[in-house]
C-alpha cells in the first residue's frame, strides 16, 4: 500500500515539476513575445540568449524553447554560428503587397463566412474581440501583444468559417498580424480596430454578407492607413 502511495506521490511530484517547467517556458515565451511586439526588442536587432537568461533569471532551456517557438512564428531568425536576431521590419513594398492580398481575400471570406455563421461561431468571434477590449493589468506591452495575438485569431477564425483552407493557409503563412503590429507601438492601432471589429460582428449577427464584406474591407483599409505613417 505504502509503495503505491509513494508511486502516486512521486508521479504527482513529477507532474508538478513538468507543469511548472511548462508554465515557466510559457511565461518566458509570452514575455519575449511582448517585447518583440512592443518594439522593446528592436526589429533586426541581435538577441543574445545569455542576456535573456540574466534578464529573466532562468536557465538556457526555456529561453531556447521560446526563441524556437518565435522562430516558427516568423518573429525571430536564427543564423548558423551567429545566433538569433529579431525579424527585420517588413519593407514598404511588402506591406503594400500584404494589404493588397488581404483586400483580395478577407472581405470575400467575410461575406462567405456569414452563410456559415451560427451561435457558437459568433460567440467564438465575440470572445476574441472581448479579450482585445479588456483593459486588464498595468503592463501595456503585454496588453498590446495580447491584442495582436487575438486579432490574428479573430481574422483567422473568419477565414476558417469561410471554409477555404487554401486561403487560410496562405494568410497564416504571412504571419500578418505579428508583422503589422510591430510597425508601430501605439494605442491608436488597437483602439480604432475595436470599433471596426464590432461592425464586422454586427454584420455577422444580422446575417448580412454584403455588410460583412464592406465592414471587413473598411477595417483592412483603415488598418493600412493607420500603419502607413510607420514608413514616413
Ligand atoms: Zn482586426
py3Dmol code that shows the C-alpha trace and the ligand (Angstrom):
import py3Dmol

protein = """\
ATOM      1  CA  UNK A   1       0.000   0.000   0.000  1.00  0.00           C
ATOM      2  CA  UNK A   2       2.700   2.326   1.038  1.00  0.00           C
ATOM      3  CA  UNK A   3       4.593   1.642  -2.165  1.00  0.00           C
ATOM      4  CA  UNK A   4       1.572   2.532  -4.260  1.00  0.00           C
ATOM      5  CA  UNK A   5       1.120   5.720  -2.305  1.00  0.00           C
ATOM      6  CA  UNK A   6       4.740   6.571  -2.844  1.00  0.00           C
ATOM      7  CA  UNK A   7       4.446   5.916  -6.564  1.00  0.00           C
ATOM      8  CA  UNK A   8       1.371   8.122  -6.776  1.00  0.00           C
ATOM      9  CA  UNK A   9       3.188  10.724  -4.749  1.00  0.00           C
ATOM     10  CA  UNK A  10       6.240  10.621  -6.998  1.00  0.00           C
ATOM     11  CA  UNK A  11       4.092  10.796 -10.082  1.00  0.00           C
ATOM     12  CA  UNK A  12       2.242  13.777  -8.732  1.00  0.00           C
ATOM     13  CA  UNK A  13       5.520  15.450  -7.887  1.00  0.00           C
ATOM     14  CA  UNK A  14       6.891  14.734 -11.373  1.00  0.00           C
ATOM     15  CA  UNK A  15       3.677  16.094 -12.894  1.00  0.00           C
ATOM     16  CA  UNK A  16       4.019  19.199 -10.799  1.00  0.00           C
ATOM     17  CA  UNK A  17       7.587  19.652 -11.980  1.00  0.00           C
ATOM     18  CA  UNK A  18       6.553  19.276 -15.613  1.00  0.00           C
ATOM     19  CA  UNK A  19       3.682  21.719 -15.155  1.00  0.00           C
ATOM     20  CA  UNK A  20       5.990  24.228 -13.508  1.00  0.00           C
ATOM     21  CA  UNK A  21       8.528  23.806 -16.331  1.00  0.00           C
ATOM     22  CA  UNK A  22       5.751  24.218 -18.911  1.00  0.00           C
ATOM     23  CA  UNK A  23       4.333  27.306 -17.279  1.00  0.00           C
ATOM     24  CA  UNK A  24       7.820  28.781 -16.898  1.00  0.00           C
ATOM     25  CA  UNK A  25       8.554  28.194 -20.609  1.00  0.00           C
ATOM     26  CA  UNK A  26       5.164  29.698 -21.474  1.00  0.00           C
ATOM     27  CA  UNK A  27       5.775  32.699 -19.252  1.00  0.00           C
ATOM     28  CA  UNK A  28       9.211  33.338 -20.774  1.00  0.00           C
ATOM     29  CA  UNK A  29       7.745  32.955 -24.263  1.00  0.00           C
ATOM     30  CA  UNK A  30       4.954  35.475 -23.555  1.00  0.00           C
ATOM     31  CA  UNK A  31       7.430  37.962 -22.086  1.00  0.00           C
ATOM     32  CA  UNK A  32       9.776  37.823 -25.096  1.00  0.00           C
ATOM     33  CA  UNK A  33       6.791  37.911 -27.469  1.00  0.00           C
ATOM     34  CA  UNK A  34       5.545  41.081 -25.737  1.00  0.00           C
ATOM     35  CA  UNK A  35       8.988  42.691 -26.041  1.00  0.00           C
ATOM     36  CA  UNK A  36       9.107  41.900 -29.758  1.00  0.00           C
ATOM     37  CA  UNK A  37       5.592  43.168 -30.433  1.00  0.00           C
ATOM     38  CA  UNK A  38       6.052  46.388 -28.489  1.00  0.00           C
ATOM     39  CA  UNK A  39       9.441  47.060 -30.125  1.00  0.00           C
ATOM     40  CA  UNK A  40      11.406  46.878 -26.885  1.00  0.00           C
ATOM     41  CA  UNK A  41      13.406  44.326 -28.843  1.00  0.00           C
ATOM     42  CA  UNK A  42      14.115  46.372 -31.959  1.00  0.00           C
ATOM     43  CA  UNK A  43      13.323  44.691 -35.308  1.00  0.00           C
ATOM     44  CA  UNK A  44      16.510  43.352 -36.881  1.00  0.00           C
ATOM     45  CA  UNK A  45      18.499  43.553 -33.650  1.00  0.00           C
ATOM     46  CA  UNK A  46      20.537  40.726 -32.168  1.00  0.00           C
ATOM     47  CA  UNK A  47      19.001  38.635 -29.427  1.00  0.00           C
ATOM     48  CA  UNK A  48      21.519  37.212 -27.001  1.00  0.00           C
ATOM     49  CA  UNK A  49      20.473  34.109 -25.081  1.00  0.00           C
ATOM     50  CA  UNK A  50      22.809  34.988 -22.191  1.00  0.00           C
ATOM     51  CA  UNK A  51      21.230  38.430 -21.796  1.00  0.00           C
ATOM     52  CA  UNK A  52      17.747  36.905 -21.659  1.00  0.00           C
ATOM     53  CA  UNK A  53      18.979  34.307 -19.164  1.00  0.00           C
ATOM     54  CA  UNK A  54      20.108  37.172 -16.933  1.00  0.00           C
ATOM     55  CA  UNK A  55      17.008  39.293 -17.501  1.00  0.00           C
ATOM     56  CA  UNK A  56      14.541  36.517 -16.669  1.00  0.00           C
ATOM     57  CA  UNK A  57      16.787  34.738 -14.204  1.00  0.00           C
ATOM     58  CA  UNK A  58      16.108  31.332 -15.764  1.00  0.00           C
ATOM     59  CA  UNK A  59      18.221  28.615 -17.389  1.00  0.00           C
ATOM     60  CA  UNK A  60      19.035  28.447 -21.091  1.00  0.00           C
ATOM     61  CA  UNK A  61      16.380  25.800 -21.777  1.00  0.00           C
ATOM     62  CA  UNK A  62      13.174  27.903 -21.537  1.00  0.00           C
ATOM     63  CA  UNK A  63      14.885  30.757 -23.403  1.00  0.00           C
ATOM     64  CA  UNK A  64      15.900  28.496 -26.288  1.00  0.00           C
ATOM     65  CA  UNK A  65      12.442  26.914 -26.293  1.00  0.00           C
ATOM     66  CA  UNK A  66      10.787  30.330 -26.506  1.00  0.00           C
ATOM     67  CA  UNK A  67      13.128  31.509 -29.278  1.00  0.00           C
ATOM     68  CA  UNK A  68      12.461  28.313 -31.233  1.00  0.00           C
ATOM     69  CA  UNK A  69       8.717  28.909 -30.979  1.00  0.00           C
ATOM     70  CA  UNK A  70       9.121  32.549 -32.034  1.00  0.00           C
ATOM     71  CA  UNK A  71      11.245  31.414 -34.971  1.00  0.00           C
ATOM     72  CA  UNK A  72       8.324  29.254 -36.111  1.00  0.00           C
ATOM     73  CA  UNK A  73       6.103  32.323 -35.913  1.00  0.00           C
ATOM     74  CA  UNK A  74       8.429  34.336 -38.135  1.00  0.00           C
ATOM     75  CA  UNK A  75       9.368  36.783 -35.380  1.00  0.00           C
ATOM     76  CA  UNK A  76      12.898  35.533 -34.742  1.00  0.00           C
ATOM     77  CA  UNK A  77      15.551  34.437 -37.224  1.00  0.00           C
ATOM     78  CA  UNK A  78      18.320  32.006 -36.401  1.00  0.00           C
ATOM     79  CA  UNK A  79      21.573  32.060 -38.322  1.00  0.00           C
ATOM     80  CA  UNK A  80      24.047  29.215 -38.036  1.00  0.00           C
ATOM     81  CA  UNK A  81      27.047  30.168 -35.872  1.00  0.00           C
ATOM     82  CA  UNK A  82      25.772  33.722 -35.449  1.00  0.00           C
ATOM     83  CA  UNK A  83      22.702  33.190 -33.342  1.00  0.00           C
ATOM     84  CA  UNK A  84      19.311  34.826 -33.031  1.00  0.00           C
ATOM     85  CA  UNK A  85      18.004  38.161 -34.144  1.00  0.00           C
ATOM     86  CA  UNK A  86      14.593  39.766 -34.290  1.00  0.00           C
ATOM     87  CA  UNK A  87      12.975  39.566 -37.721  1.00  0.00           C
ATOM     88  CA  UNK A  88      13.527  42.846 -39.556  1.00  0.00           C
ATOM     89  CA  UNK A  89      10.640  45.224 -40.102  1.00  0.00           C
ATOM     90  CA  UNK A  90       8.703  44.447 -43.280  1.00  0.00           C
ATOM     91  CA  UNK A  91       9.503  46.754 -46.189  1.00  0.00           C
ATOM     92  CA  UNK A  92       7.032  49.256 -47.632  1.00  0.00           C
ATOM     93  CA  UNK A  93       6.760  47.126 -50.738  1.00  0.00           C
ATOM     94  CA  UNK A  94       5.986  44.019 -48.703  1.00  0.00           C
ATOM     95  CA  UNK A  95       3.448  46.000 -46.696  1.00  0.00           C
ATOM     96  CA  UNK A  96       1.644  47.110 -49.870  1.00  0.00           C
ATOM     97  CA  UNK A  97       1.645  43.557 -51.193  1.00  0.00           C
ATOM     98  CA  UNK A  98       0.342  42.202 -47.907  1.00  0.00           C
ATOM     99  CA  UNK A  99      -2.576  44.638 -47.833  1.00  0.00           C
ATOM    100  CA  UNK A 100      -3.364  44.034 -51.492  1.00  0.00           C
ATOM    101  CA  UNK A 101      -3.536  40.307 -50.717  1.00  0.00           C
ATOM    102  CA  UNK A 102      -5.669  40.850 -47.624  1.00  0.00           C
ATOM    103  CA  UNK A 103      -8.095  43.079 -49.529  1.00  0.00           C
ATOM    104  CA  UNK A 104      -8.487  40.423 -52.210  1.00  0.00           C
ATOM    105  CA  UNK A 105      -9.138  37.589 -49.781  1.00  0.00           C
ATOM    106  CA  UNK A 106     -10.587  38.750 -46.477  1.00  0.00           C
ATOM    107  CA  UNK A 107     -13.672  40.805 -47.483  1.00  0.00           C
ATOM    108  CA  UNK A 108     -14.840  37.960 -49.733  1.00  0.00           C
ATOM    109  CA  UNK A 109     -14.118  35.471 -46.941  1.00  0.00           C
ATOM    110  CA  UNK A 110     -16.182  37.583 -44.515  1.00  0.00           C
ATOM    111  CA  UNK A 111     -19.130  37.537 -46.927  1.00  0.00           C
ATOM    112  CA  UNK A 112     -18.811  33.785 -47.302  1.00  0.00           C
ATOM    113  CA  UNK A 113     -18.440  33.217 -43.567  1.00  0.00           C
ATOM    114  CA  UNK A 114     -21.789  34.957 -42.995  1.00  0.00           C
ATOM    115  CA  UNK A 115     -23.591  31.989 -44.547  1.00  0.00           C
ATOM    116  CA  UNK A 116     -21.991  29.519 -42.123  1.00  0.00           C
ATOM    117  CA  UNK A 117     -22.371  31.693 -39.022  1.00  0.00           C
ATOM    118  CA  UNK A 118     -24.210  30.178 -36.067  1.00  0.00           C
ATOM    119  CA  UNK A 119     -24.439  30.985 -32.382  1.00  0.00           C
ATOM    120  CA  UNK A 120     -21.320  29.053 -31.484  1.00  0.00           C
ATOM    121  CA  UNK A 121     -19.167  30.642 -34.195  1.00  0.00           C
ATOM    122  CA  UNK A 122     -20.393  34.122 -33.433  1.00  0.00           C
ATOM    123  CA  UNK A 123     -19.628  33.536 -29.754  1.00  0.00           C
ATOM    124  CA  UNK A 124     -16.066  32.446 -30.625  1.00  0.00           C
ATOM    125  CA  UNK A 125     -15.519  35.653 -32.595  1.00  0.00           C
ATOM    126  CA  UNK A 126     -17.076  37.766 -29.867  1.00  0.00           C
ATOM    127  CA  UNK A 127     -14.789  36.088 -27.325  1.00  0.00           C
ATOM    128  CA  UNK A 128     -11.691  37.013 -29.344  1.00  0.00           C
ATOM    129  CA  UNK A 129     -12.952  40.583 -29.711  1.00  0.00           C
ATOM    130  CA  UNK A 130     -13.773  40.681 -25.993  1.00  0.00           C
ATOM    131  CA  UNK A 131     -10.253  39.738 -24.932  1.00  0.00           C
ATOM    132  CA  UNK A 132      -8.912  42.525 -27.129  1.00  0.00           C
ATOM    133  CA  UNK A 133     -11.198  45.072 -25.497  1.00  0.00           C
ATOM    134  CA  UNK A 134     -10.291  44.120 -21.928  1.00  0.00           C
ATOM    135  CA  UNK A 135      -8.013  46.583 -20.238  1.00  0.00           C
ATOM    136  CA  UNK A 136      -6.655  44.309 -17.564  1.00  0.00           C
ATOM    137  CA  UNK A 137      -3.279  44.629 -15.949  1.00  0.00           C
ATOM    138  CA  UNK A 138      -0.904  47.541 -15.940  1.00  0.00           C
ATOM    139  CA  UNK A 139       1.521  46.115 -18.445  1.00  0.00           C
ATOM    140  CA  UNK A 140       0.739  47.978 -21.667  1.00  0.00           C
ATOM    141  CA  UNK A 141       3.259  45.913 -23.627  1.00  0.00           C
ATOM    142  CA  UNK A 142       1.589  42.689 -22.595  1.00  0.00           C
ATOM    143  CA  UNK A 143      -1.813  44.135 -23.444  1.00  0.00           C
ATOM    144  CA  UNK A 144      -0.579  45.175 -26.861  1.00  0.00           C
ATOM    145  CA  UNK A 145       0.926  41.777 -27.632  1.00  0.00           C
ATOM    146  CA  UNK A 146      -2.267  40.048 -26.419  1.00  0.00           C
ATOM    147  CA  UNK A 147      -4.254  42.283 -28.737  1.00  0.00           C
ATOM    148  CA  UNK A 148      -2.041  41.340 -31.693  1.00  0.00           C
ATOM    149  CA  UNK A 149      -2.494  37.648 -30.972  1.00  0.00           C
ATOM    150  CA  UNK A 150      -6.269  37.902 -30.526  1.00  0.00           C
ATOM    151  CA  UNK A 151      -6.538  39.953 -33.714  1.00  0.00           C
ATOM    152  CA  UNK A 152      -4.714  37.161 -35.549  1.00  0.00           C
ATOM    153  CA  UNK A 153      -7.187  34.645 -34.068  1.00  0.00           C
ATOM    154  CA  UNK A 154     -10.200  36.822 -34.913  1.00  0.00           C
ATOM    155  CA  UNK A 155      -9.204  37.158 -38.579  1.00  0.00           C
ATOM    156  CA  UNK A 156      -8.149  33.526 -38.854  1.00  0.00           C
ATOM    157  CA  UNK A 157     -11.469  32.294 -37.474  1.00  0.00           C
ATOM    158  CA  UNK A 158     -13.432  34.297 -40.045  1.00  0.00           C
ATOM    159  CA  UNK A 159     -11.413  32.727 -42.855  1.00  0.00           C
ATOM    160  CA  UNK A 160     -11.864  29.325 -41.211  1.00  0.00           C
ATOM    161  CA  UNK A 161     -15.634  29.813 -41.189  1.00  0.00           C
ATOM    162  CA  UNK A 162     -15.474  30.737 -44.891  1.00  0.00           C
ATOM    163  CA  UNK A 163     -14.281  27.157 -45.377  1.00  0.00           C
ATOM    164  CA  UNK A 164     -11.393  27.623 -47.770  1.00  0.00           C
ATOM    165  CA  UNK A 165      -8.311  26.026 -46.233  1.00  0.00           C
ATOM    166  CA  UNK A 166      -6.027  27.240 -49.015  1.00  0.00           C
ATOM    167  CA  UNK A 167      -6.925  30.867 -48.355  1.00  0.00           C
ATOM    168  CA  UNK A 168      -6.480  30.248 -44.648  1.00  0.00           C
ATOM    169  CA  UNK A 169      -3.032  28.697 -45.116  1.00  0.00           C
ATOM    170  CA  UNK A 170      -1.970  31.479 -47.478  1.00  0.00           C
ATOM    171  CA  UNK A 171      -2.859  34.170 -44.964  1.00  0.00           C
ATOM    172  CA  UNK A 172      -1.452  32.272 -41.967  1.00  0.00           C
ATOM    173  CA  UNK A 173       1.813  31.747 -43.755  1.00  0.00           C
ATOM    174  CA  UNK A 174       2.375  35.522 -43.846  1.00  0.00           C
ATOM    175  CA  UNK A 175       2.195  35.893 -40.036  1.00  0.00           C
ATOM    176  CA  UNK A 176       0.465  39.121 -40.995  1.00  0.00           C
ATOM    177  CA  UNK A 177      -0.584  40.339 -37.581  1.00  0.00           C
ATOM    178  CA  UNK A 178       2.758  39.773 -35.914  1.00  0.00           C
ATOM    179  CA  UNK A 179       4.450  41.860 -38.598  1.00  0.00           C
ATOM    180  CA  UNK A 180       1.963  44.691 -38.856  1.00  0.00           C
ATOM    181  CA  UNK A 181       1.677  45.214 -35.094  1.00  0.00           C
ATOM    182  CA  UNK A 182       5.439  45.673 -34.927  1.00  0.00           C
ATOM    183  CA  UNK A 183       5.323  48.576 -37.351  1.00  0.00           C
ATOM    184  CA  UNK A 184       4.091  50.915 -34.676  1.00  0.00           C
ATOM    185  CA  UNK A 185       3.590  50.569 -30.949  1.00  0.00           C
ATOM    186  CA  UNK A 186       0.661  52.901 -30.399  1.00  0.00           C
ATOM    187  CA  UNK A 187      -2.735  52.698 -28.716  1.00  0.00           C
ATOM    188  CA  UNK A 188      -4.446  54.068 -31.852  1.00  0.00           C
ATOM    189  CA  UNK A 189      -3.632  50.806 -33.595  1.00  0.00           C
ATOM    190  CA  UNK A 190      -5.744  48.899 -31.100  1.00  0.00           C
ATOM    191  CA  UNK A 191      -8.491  51.361 -30.084  1.00  0.00           C
ATOM    192  CA  UNK A 192      -9.864  52.079 -33.549  1.00  0.00           C
ATOM    193  CA  UNK A 193      -9.679  48.461 -34.644  1.00  0.00           C
ATOM    194  CA  UNK A 194     -12.091  47.516 -31.841  1.00  0.00           C
ATOM    195  CA  UNK A 195     -14.939  49.601 -33.295  1.00  0.00           C
ATOM    196  CA  UNK A 196     -14.296  48.146 -36.724  1.00  0.00           C
ATOM    197  CA  UNK A 197     -14.411  44.614 -35.331  1.00  0.00           C
ATOM    198  CA  UNK A 198     -17.777  45.495 -33.746  1.00  0.00           C
ATOM    199  CA  UNK A 199     -19.102  46.479 -37.172  1.00  0.00           C
ATOM    200  CA  UNK A 200     -17.969  43.137 -38.616  1.00  0.00           C
ATOM    201  CA  UNK A 201     -19.618  41.261 -35.737  1.00  0.00           C
ATOM    202  CA  UNK A 202     -22.851  43.227 -36.191  1.00  0.00           C
ATOM    203  CA  UNK A 203     -22.968  42.254 -39.872  1.00  0.00           C
ATOM    204  CA  UNK A 204     -22.463  38.584 -38.958  1.00  0.00           C
ATOM    205  CA  UNK A 205     -25.158  38.798 -36.287  1.00  0.00           C
ATOM    206  CA  UNK A 206     -27.555  40.317 -38.842  1.00  0.00           C
ATOM    207  CA  UNK A 207     -26.667  37.592 -41.368  1.00  0.00           C
ATOM    208  CA  UNK A 208     -25.849  40.270 -43.948  1.00  0.00           C
ATOM    209  CA  UNK A 209     -22.995  39.125 -46.266  1.00  0.00           C
ATOM    210  CA  UNK A 210     -22.759  42.473 -48.102  1.00  0.00           C
ATOM    211  CA  UNK A 211     -22.407  44.377 -44.855  1.00  0.00           C
ATOM    212  CA  UNK A 212     -19.798  41.857 -43.629  1.00  0.00           C
ATOM    213  CA  UNK A 213     -17.779  42.289 -46.814  1.00  0.00           C
ATOM    214  CA  UNK A 214     -17.989  46.086 -46.576  1.00  0.00           C
ATOM    215  CA  UNK A 215     -17.091  46.149 -42.885  1.00  0.00           C
ATOM    216  CA  UNK A 216     -14.082  43.880 -43.432  1.00  0.00           C
ATOM    217  CA  UNK A 217     -12.894  45.973 -46.383  1.00  0.00           C
ATOM    218  CA  UNK A 218     -13.206  49.168 -44.345  1.00  0.00           C
ATOM    219  CA  UNK A 219     -11.322  47.595 -41.427  1.00  0.00           C
ATOM    220  CA  UNK A 220      -8.401  46.448 -43.579  1.00  0.00           C
ATOM    221  CA  UNK A 221      -8.203  49.774 -45.435  1.00  0.00           C
ATOM    222  CA  UNK A 222      -8.262  51.686 -42.152  1.00  0.00           C
ATOM    223  CA  UNK A 223      -5.654  49.373 -40.661  1.00  0.00           C
ATOM    224  CA  UNK A 224      -3.416  50.062 -43.659  1.00  0.00           C
ATOM    225  CA  UNK A 225      -3.903  53.821 -43.325  1.00  0.00           C
ATOM    226  CA  UNK A 226      -3.217  53.742 -39.578  1.00  0.00           C
ATOM    227  CA  UNK A 227       0.102  51.989 -40.125  1.00  0.00           C
ATOM    228  CA  UNK A 228       1.328  53.887 -43.190  1.00  0.00           C
ATOM    229  CA  UNK A 229       2.977  56.656 -41.118  1.00  0.00           C
ATOM    230  CA  UNK A 230       5.436  54.000 -39.891  1.00  0.00           C
ATOM    231  CA  UNK A 231       7.164  54.297 -43.263  1.00  0.00           C
ATOM    232  CA  UNK A 232       7.470  58.104 -43.256  1.00  0.00           C
TER     233      UNK A 232
END
"""
ligand_1 = """\
1
ZN
Zn -8.604 43.231 -36.996
"""
view = py3Dmol.view(width=600, height=400)
view.addModel(protein, "pdb")
view.setStyle({"model": 0}, {"cartoon": {"style": "trace"}})
view.addModel(ligand_1, "xyz")
view.setStyle({"model": 1}, {"stick": {}})
view.zoomTo()
view.show()
